[in-house]
């Protein structure tokens, strides 16, 4: 019986990358590439590797499935604690990260006791089932119109920004930025448009898409916007990517039950989105709803998610 069958994955191929380490994986799934400049070029590409989770005691030997969009522990392996402790001790304890690569001894133990064995008793499967996302907005469908003095006008046209300019943008609008303006809290006045697709922020005069598109490149997300406009998404044809200021206006200081710095009316499936702004000297800017800040990347591999807005 193969490893996939032991994990209840049927005929899905599971090939262990014995050389892959936790430190390799972050760079591998970013645009600059990881070990040997290897880059992940497909959203469907998956890698499997074992590592030691030493964040809590006792340490756990884990089997990880890693893709562009997720990192998922498939199983915990009942490995002798002495082997795990010795492996961690050899690498030195680093309080910043408690995920450790396995050594040759653990690899050999895994081959003999798990991969080539018919004994399943040492494999404890992890439940990775995901409950359906709650998308009730809890927002009113009508509110009293705001006065002109209560409204905020935000830049609506993309531009080129360097890193020093970005650090001041959240504070400029009173918005939250976990790195540069943690005391900020932009006051949205969100209204449910009743179509299940959009909400409107009366404070900024922006209509926002509640969901968005999947992880993709900047070229594809631009085509996505064009398609939404051609289809008159939610009845309109002037959708666009938000600017940095508009993106910051959505961030809230508290992480919601979905794990993002957003009002819960928005989907968690777009954890970081492309902005209309490019970076100087190169790249594209994103708003990261998980970390509550802005960052830049190449815009190609793996790219980002898309969520559009329009000016009312």
N, C-alpha and C positions, 0 to 999 in steps of 0.2 A: 504494500500500500504506500502510495506516495504521500509527501508532506501535505499537498493540497487536500487530499481525501481525509487525512488526519485532522485537518483544520475545518472540515466540513465545507470546503470550497469546490467540491466536485472536480470537473476537468480543468479548472483554471490553472494555468501553469504558474508554479511558484519556484523560482530559481534563486537560491541564496547567493548574495554577493558577499563572499567571505572577507573581501578586502575593504568593504565599505565601513566607515566609522561615523559616529554621530557628528564629529566636527566637519566631515566631508559634505554632509548632506545639505547644509544650508547653502553653501556656494554652488553645489551641483544644480540646485533648483532655482538659482538666480541666473541672470543673463550672462554674467561673466564666466561661468563655468567653475567646476570644482577640480577634483584631482585629475591630473593629466589634461586639464582644460576641457574635461568632459562636460557637455551641456545636455540638459533635458529638452528635447525638441517636440514633445508631444504631450498634450494634456492627459492622454491615456497611458503613458509610460509609467510603469510601476517598478519599484526596486524593493527587495526584501533583504533584511539583515538582522543579525542578533546584536544586542547591546546590553549593558548592565545599567539598571536604574538604581542609583544610590541616593536618591533624594530622601528616602525614608528608610528606617531599619525594620526588618532586615532588607538587604539589597535584593533586587529582583533581576532575573535574566529574562529579557523580553525579545519577542519576535516582532519586528516593525515592518509595516507596509508603508512605503513613502512614495507619494506622487506630487505633482506640482500643486495640487489643490488640498492635499491633506497629508497628515502623518498619523497613522493609526496602529496602535499596538494590537496585534492579532491574538497573542497568547503569552502567558507567563510560563516559564519552564522551571521545573523544580530541580535546580542544580545545587550541589553541595555548597553551603555557605562559605566553607574554607576556601574553595576554589575562587569564588567571587571576591572575597576579601583580599586574597593574595593578588588577584588581577588588578584590583583597584589600587592597592598599596604600591604596586610596581609603577603605576602611571602617575602617582602623586595626587593628593586630594586638592581639588580646585573648588573653592566655595562658590564660584560663579556658575559652575556647571557640574552637575553630578551625574552626567550620562557618560559612560565609559565604553571604549571598544573592548571586545573580547580578545583573549590571547590564544596562543597556539594550543595550550592545554585544554581550554574550554571548547575550542573548535573541535578538537579530537574527541572530547567527551560527547559533544552534540552529535557528531557523526556516528559514534558507536551507540549511544543511548537513545537518540531521538530520530535522526534521519534514517538510519539503517535498521532500526528496531521495530518490532511489532507491538511493543509495549507503549500504550497511550497514557499510562497513569501519571506520567510526569508533565503532561501538557494540560494546562488550564486555559481554556478558551476565554477570551474577553468579549463581553457583550457590547458590540458597537452599533446596535440599532439606534436609529435617530428618530425621535418623535416628530410628528408633523409640526411645522412651524405655525405658531399662532399669528394670524394676520388680521385679527380684529383691531381696528385703530383705537377705539375708545375715545375718538375725537368728536366734537360737535360738527354737525353739517351746516350750521349757520351760526354766525356770531356778529356782534355789532361791528360795523366798519370802523377801522382805525382812522384817527385824524392824521393829517399830513405830518404833524410833528412826531407822531408815534412810529412812522414808517422809516425804514433805513434803505438808502439807495446803495446798491453794491455794484462794483464793476462787472459788466456782463460780457466783455470781449476779451478773448485770450490774448496773452502777451508773453514776453520772455522775461523770466525772473532769475536772479542769482540767489544763492543760499542766504546771504545776509538780508536781502529784501524780504524773503519769505519769513524770517524769524519775527518780523514786526507786524505781519499782516493780521494775525488773529487778534492781537491787542488793539489794533487799529479799529476793529469793528466790535470790540468787547467780547470776542469769541474765545472758546476754550482751545488750548493747545497744550497737551500734556508736557511738552518740553519747554516751550517758550512763554506760555501764558496760562499756567495751571489754575489761576484764580478767575479766569474768564468764564462767562456763561451767557451766551447770546440768547435773548428772549424771543423765541419763536411764538407765533400765534397760528398754530396749525389747524386746518379745517379739512374734514373728510369730504371729498368731492362726490362720494356716493357711487363711484364706478368700480371700486376695487382695485384701481390702477394707479391713482394719483391722489396727492394731498396738496393743499395750497398753504403757503406761509404768508399770512396777511402782513407780517412785519416787513418782509422783503419784497412782496409782490411776485414771488416765484411759485410756480407750480412744479412739483417734483414727482418723478416716477418713484413708486414705492419699491419696485423690484429692480430689474436690470438685466444685463447680459452676462454670460459666463466669462470665465477667464480667457482672454484673447490678446491679440496684438493691437497696437494703435491703429494700424490700417483697417483691421477688421472692426474695431469699435467705431471708427469713423463711418464705415459702411453701414453699421448697425443704426447709427443716428440717421443716415440718409434713408434707410428702409423705413424707420419709424415715421419719418416725415412723409414719405411717399404713401404710406398706409394710413396717414392721418391718425396716428396713435392717440387714443382718448379724444379724438375729434379735432386735433390740431396738427399743424405742419411746420411749426417753428421750434422744434426741439433742438437742443444743443448740449454740449458738455459744459458743466459748471466751471466757473473760474475758481481760483484759490479762495478768494473771500467768500464766495457762495458756498464752497465746500466747508469752510470753517464754520459757517453759520449753522450747519446741521449738527456739529459736534456738541455733545453734552458732557459735563464732568463725570457723571456716574455711568458705570457700565451697566447696561440693562440685563434682563434675564436671558437675553440671547447672546450675551457676551460682547456687545459692541457699544460704542459711545454714541448712541442714536436714540431718538424716540422709537418705541417699539412698533410704531406703524410701518417702519421701513424693514425690509427683509434683511436678514443676516447673511444671505447668500452672496452679497457683494461686499466683502470685508474691506476692500480698498478699491478705489475707483480712479480712472483716468480723469484728469482735469484738462481744461482748454489751454492751460499754460505750459509752455516749454521751459526747459532749464537752460541757463547760460552757465557754462559753455556748451552743454549738450545734454540730451535726454528729455524726459517728460516728468511733470509733477503729478503726484497722486495724493489723495486724502486717505488716510488709514483709519478706518472706523474702529478697528480692534485696539490700536495703540493710541488713538486720539491725537494724531499729529499728521504732518505732511512729510513725504519723502520723495525721492526721485529715483528713476530707473531708466533703462534703455527704451522701454516701450515695446520690445520685441519678444524675447523669450525670458520668462514666461509671460510678461505683459501685465495686464490688470483686468479688472471688471469694469462694466459700464453702468452708469445711472444718469439719466438725462434730466434736464430742467428746461423751463421756458419762462420768459418774462410775461407777466399778465398785462 
